Amino acid sequence: EVELSSDGSAVNTGPKGVINDWRRFKQLETEQRQEQRREMERLIKKLSMTCRSHLDEEADKHKQKELQEKINGKVAW
């Protein structure tokens, strides 16, 4: 059996048409699941917290102190 859809194209309503519709549905379902996974990964990366360790903070303080000493040494002649 063949019938026309609203856009004028032929639609197979027999077993082959049903099977093709099911395959297309599964394909779209898979594509949607993959897109949701990618979106979730983007969201996780965006919302993930970054943290610094105590050693990182100490190293930054040390660098800042050295920089301040260099600035003070060059300014105070």
VMD Tcl script that builds the backbone (N, CA, C; Angstrom):
set m [mol new atoms 231]
animate dup $m
set s [atomselect $m all]
$s set {name element resname resid chain x y z} {
  {N N GLU 1 A 0.835 -1.175 0.000}
  {CA C GLU 1 A 0.000 0.000 0.000}
  {C C GLU 1 A 0.883 1.243 0.000}
  {N N VAL 2 A 0.480 2.205 -0.824}
  {CA C VAL 2 A 1.207 3.464 -0.908}
  {C C VAL 2 A 0.206 4.582 -0.774}
  {N N GLU 3 A 0.518 5.544 0.073}
  {CA C GLU 3 A -0.337 6.715 0.204}
  {C C GLU 3 A 0.548 7.957 0.149}
  {N N LEU 4 A -0.036 9.081 -0.110}
  {CA C LEU 4 A 0.711 10.330 -0.201}
  {C C LEU 4 A 0.666 11.050 1.140}
  {N N SER 5 A 1.820 11.599 1.516}
  {CA C SER 5 A 1.861 12.375 2.753}
  {C C SER 5 A 1.456 13.811 2.453}
  {N N SER 6 A 1.394 14.638 3.450}
  {CA C SER 6 A 0.946 16.014 3.274}
  {C C SER 6 A 1.848 16.819 2.344}
  {N N ASP 7 A 3.123 16.444 2.228}
  {CA C ASP 7 A 4.025 17.166 1.328}
  {C C ASP 7 A 4.040 16.566 -0.080}
  {N N GLY 8 A 3.206 15.569 -0.340}
  {CA C GLY 8 A 3.077 14.997 -1.674}
  {C C GLY 8 A 3.989 13.827 -1.953}
  {N N SER 9 A 4.855 13.453 -1.012}
  {CA C SER 9 A 5.739 12.311 -1.235}
  {C C SER 9 A 5.012 11.019 -0.879}
  {N N ALA 10 A 5.449 9.937 -1.501}
  {CA C ALA 10 A 4.824 8.642 -1.263}
  {C C ALA 10 A 5.315 8.061 0.053}
  {N N VAL 11 A 4.414 7.420 0.773}
  {CA C VAL 11 A 4.735 6.803 2.048}
  {C C VAL 11 A 4.329 5.344 1.967}
  {N N ASN 12 A 5.238 4.455 2.309}
  {CA C ASN 12 A 4.954 3.032 2.292}
  {C C ASN 12 A 4.378 2.667 3.657}
  {N N THR 13 A 3.117 2.231 3.675}
  {CA C THR 13 A 2.489 1.890 4.949}
  {C C THR 13 A 2.488 0.392 5.219}
  {N N GLY 14 A 3.142 -0.370 4.368}
  {CA C GLY 14 A 3.214 -1.809 4.578}
  {C C GLY 14 A 4.316 -2.170 5.546}
  {N N PRO 15 A 4.625 -3.472 5.642}
  {CA C PRO 15 A 5.654 -3.940 6.578}
  {C C PRO 15 A 7.013 -3.271 6.349}
  {N N LYS 16 A 7.389 -3.091 5.081}
  {CA C LYS 16 A 8.679 -2.458 4.799}
  {C C LYS 16 A 8.685 -1.009 5.279}
  {N N GLY 17 A 7.576 -0.320 5.125}
  {CA C GLY 17 A 7.484 1.058 5.588}
  {C C GLY 17 A 7.576 1.147 7.097}
  {N N VAL 18 A 6.929 0.209 7.763}
  {CA C VAL 18 A 6.975 0.169 9.226}
  {C C VAL 18 A 8.401 -0.102 9.692}
  {N N ILE 19 A 9.065 -1.036 9.051}
  {CA C ILE 19 A 10.449 -1.354 9.416}
  {C C ILE 19 A 11.350 -0.146 9.164}
  {N N ASN 20 A 11.168 0.525 8.024}
  {CA C ASN 20 A 11.973 1.712 7.722}
  {C C ASN 20 A 11.702 2.832 8.734}
  {N N ASP 21 A 10.435 3.005 9.104}
  {CA C ASP 21 A 10.094 4.009 10.112}
  {C C ASP 21 A 10.769 3.687 11.443}
  {N N TRP 22 A 10.760 2.415 11.814}
  {CA C TRP 22 A 11.372 1.995 13.073}
  {C C TRP 22 A 12.883 2.246 13.039}
  {N N ARG 23 A 13.520 1.914 11.900}
  {CA C ARG 23 A 14.967 2.149 11.767}
  {C C ARG 23 A 15.280 3.639 11.872}
  {N N ARG 24 A 14.485 4.456 11.212}
  {CA C ARG 24 A 14.693 5.904 11.255}
  {C C ARG 24 A 14.491 6.424 12.688}
  {N N PHE 25 A 13.470 5.918 13.365}
  {CA C PHE 25 A 13.225 6.308 14.750}
  {C C PHE 25 A 14.420 5.960 15.622}
  {N N LYS 26 A 14.959 4.765 15.484}
  {CA C LYS 26 A 16.112 4.333 16.272}
  {C C LYS 26 A 17.340 5.182 15.955}
  {N N GLN 27 A 17.512 5.533 14.679}
  {CA C GLN 27 A 18.634 6.376 14.284}
  {C C GLN 27 A 18.510 7.756 14.943}
  {N N LEU 28 A 17.328 8.338 14.892}
  {CA C LEU 28 A 17.109 9.641 15.514}
  {C C LEU 28 A 17.288 9.563 17.027}
  {N N GLU 29 A 16.833 8.484 17.598}
  {CA C GLU 29 A 16.968 8.279 19.035}
  {C C GLU 29 A 18.450 8.230 19.435}
  {N N THR 30 A 19.250 7.518 18.660}
  {CA C THR 30 A 20.687 7.413 18.921}
  {C C THR 30 A 21.361 8.770 18.774}
  {N N GLU 31 A 21.006 9.504 17.713}
  {CA C GLU 31 A 21.587 10.822 17.496}
  {C C GLU 31 A 21.223 11.766 18.642}
  {N N GLN 32 A 19.995 11.693 19.108}
  {CA C GLN 32 A 19.558 12.546 20.209}
  {C C GLN 32 A 20.313 12.200 21.493}
  {N N ARG 33 A 20.494 10.914 21.747}
  {CA C ARG 33 A 21.226 10.476 22.942}
  {C C ARG 33 A 22.674 10.972 22.894}
  {N N GLN 34 A 23.307 10.900 21.701}
  {CA C GLN 34 A 24.682 11.372 21.565}
  {C C GLN 34 A 24.764 12.882 21.792}
  {N N GLU 35 A 23.812 13.622 21.254}
  {CA C GLU 35 A 23.796 15.073 21.442}
  {C C GLU 35 A 23.591 15.426 22.912}
  {N N GLN 36 A 22.716 14.696 23.590}
  {CA C GLN 36 A 22.503 14.936 25.017}
  {C C GLN 36 A 23.775 14.657 25.809}
  {N N ARG 37 A 24.500 13.614 25.432}
  {CA C ARG 37 A 25.753 13.266 26.105}
  {C C ARG 37 A 26.788 14.384 25.897}
  {N N ARG 38 A 26.895 14.879 24.652}
  {CA C ARG 38 A 27.836 15.963 24.381}
  {C C ARG 38 A 27.454 17.225 25.161}
  {N N GLU 39 A 26.170 17.523 25.205}
  {CA C GLU 39 A 25.704 18.701 25.946}
  {C C GLU 39 A 25.987 18.549 27.442}
  {N N MET 40 A 25.791 17.359 27.960}
  {CA C MET 40 A 26.069 17.097 29.372}
  {C C MET 40 A 27.553 17.275 29.661}
  {N N GLU 41 A 28.417 16.798 28.770}
  {CA C GLU 41 A 29.857 16.959 28.958}
  {C C GLU 41 A 30.243 18.432 28.927}
  {N N ARG 42 A 29.654 19.202 28.008}
  {CA C ARG 42 A 29.933 20.640 27.954}
  {C C ARG 42 A 29.485 21.317 29.247}
  {N N LEU 43 A 28.338 20.933 29.735}
  {CA C LEU 43 A 27.822 21.523 30.968}
  {C C LEU 43 A 28.686 21.158 32.166}
  {N N ILE 44 A 29.128 19.919 32.224}
  {CA C ILE 44 A 29.997 19.481 33.321}
  {C C ILE 44 A 31.302 20.270 33.311}
  {N N LYS 45 A 31.890 20.435 32.121}
  {CA C LYS 45 A 33.133 21.195 32.034}
  {C C LYS 45 A 32.913 22.643 32.443}
  {N N LYS 46 A 31.778 23.201 32.046}
  {CA C LYS 46 A 31.489 24.592 32.360}
  {C C LYS 46 A 31.283 24.793 33.862}
  {N N LEU 47 A 30.607 23.857 34.492}
  {CA C LEU 47 A 30.252 24.014 35.896}
  {C C LEU 47 A 31.248 23.392 36.867}
  {N N SER 48 A 32.230 22.687 36.331}
  {CA C SER 48 A 33.171 22.027 37.231}
  {C C SER 48 A 34.003 23.072 37.966}
  {N N MET 49 A 34.226 22.791 39.200}
  {CA C MET 49 A 35.006 23.706 40.030}
  {C C MET 49 A 36.480 23.401 39.852}
  {N N THR 50 A 37.236 24.446 39.793}
  {CA C THR 50 A 38.682 24.253 39.777}
  {C C THR 50 A 39.191 24.603 41.160}
  {N N CYS 51 A 40.128 23.863 41.607}
  {CA C CYS 51 A 40.664 24.135 42.936}
  {C C CYS 51 A 42.182 24.141 42.869}
  {N N ARG 52 A 42.748 24.840 43.798}
  {CA C ARG 52 A 44.194 24.942 43.883}
  {C C ARG 52 A 44.634 24.302 45.189}
  {N N SER 53 A 45.760 23.677 45.140}
  {CA C SER 53 A 46.270 23.042 46.344}
  {C C SER 53 A 46.983 24.078 47.222}
  {N N HIS 54 A 47.239 23.678 48.424}
  {CA C HIS 54 A 47.968 24.539 49.362}
  {C C HIS 54 A 49.358 24.861 48.811}
  {N N LEU 55 A 49.984 23.877 48.173}
  {CA C LEU 55 A 51.315 24.100 47.596}
  {C C LEU 55 A 51.265 25.120 46.471}
  {N N ASP 56 A 50.216 25.097 45.646}
  {CA C ASP 56 A 50.068 26.095 44.588}
  {C C ASP 56 A 49.957 27.495 45.169}
  {N N GLU 57 A 49.175 27.629 46.218}
  {CA C GLU 57 A 49.010 28.936 46.859}
  {C C GLU 57 A 50.323 29.420 47.477}
  {N N GLU 58 A 51.051 28.521 48.106}
  {CA C GLU 58 A 52.332 28.892 48.701}
  {C C GLU 58 A 53.327 29.318 47.624}
  {N N ALA 59 A 53.355 28.618 46.512}
  {CA C ALA 59 A 54.256 28.973 45.415}
  {C C ALA 59 A 53.900 30.350 44.856}
  {N N ASP 60 A 52.632 30.642 44.726}
  {CA C ASP 60 A 52.206 31.957 44.253}
  {C C ASP 60 A 52.595 33.058 45.230}
  {N N LYS 61 A 52.429 32.797 46.517}
  {CA C LYS 61 A 52.826 33.779 47.528}
  {C C LYS 61 A 54.328 34.051 47.457}
  {N N HIS 62 A 55.098 32.970 47.268}
  {CA C HIS 62 A 56.549 33.101 47.180}
  {C C HIS 62 A 56.933 33.920 45.943}
  {N N LYS 63 A 56.332 33.642 44.811}
  {CA C LYS 63 A 56.611 34.400 43.584}
  {C C LYS 63 A 56.217 35.857 43.751}
  {N N GLN 64 A 55.082 36.093 44.375}
  {CA C GLN 64 A 54.614 37.456 44.604}
  {C C GLN 64 A 55.592 38.213 45.506}
  {N N LYS 65 A 56.085 37.532 46.527}
  {CA C LYS 65 A 57.037 38.152 47.458}
  {C C LYS 65 A 58.341 38.497 46.737}
  {N N GLU 66 A 58.836 37.569 45.900}
  {CA C GLU 66 A 60.061 37.821 45.134}
  {C C GLU 66 A 59.868 38.998 44.180}
  {N N LEU 67 A 58.745 39.048 43.524}
  {CA C LEU 67 A 58.451 40.138 42.605}
  {C C LEU 67 A 58.395 41.466 43.348}
  {N N GLN 68 A 57.760 41.482 44.497}
  {CA C GLN 68 A 57.660 42.700 45.295}
  {C C GLN 68 A 59.049 43.159 45.749}
  {N N GLU 69 A 59.908 42.207 46.132}
  {CA C GLU 69 A 61.271 42.553 46.536}
  {C C GLU 69 A 62.056 43.142 45.373}
  {N N LYS 70 A 61.897 42.598 44.179}
  {CA C LYS 70 A 62.569 43.142 42.994}
  {C C LYS 70 A 62.084 44.551 42.706}
  {N N ILE 71 A 60.801 44.763 42.824}
  {CA C ILE 71 A 60.236 46.099 42.581}
  {C C ILE 71 A 60.757 47.083 43.626}
  {N N ASN 72 A 60.761 46.692 44.881}
  {CA C ASN 72 A 61.260 47.565 45.953}
  {C C ASN 72 A 62.739 47.852 45.776}
  {N N GLY 73 A 63.512 46.884 45.335}
  {CA C GLY 73 A 64.950 47.068 45.124}
  {C C GLY 73 A 65.231 48.021 43.983}
  {N N LYS 74 A 64.429 47.997 42.935}
  {CA C LYS 74 A 64.648 48.883 41.785}
  {C C LYS 74 A 64.139 50.278 42.069}
  {N N VAL 75 A 63.103 50.418 42.848}
  {CA C VAL 75 A 62.498 51.736 43.107}
  {C C VAL 75 A 63.308 52.490 44.160}
  {N N ALA 76 A 63.691 51.820 45.229}
  {CA C ALA 76 A 64.407 52.480 46.337}
  {C C ALA 76 A 65.910 52.471 46.051}
  {N N TRP 77 A 66.444 53.538 45.487}
  {CA C TRP 77 A 67.876 53.612 45.209}
  {C C TRP 77 A 68.597 54.276 46.275}
}
mol reanalyze $m
mol bondsrecalc $m
mol representation Tube
mol addrep $m
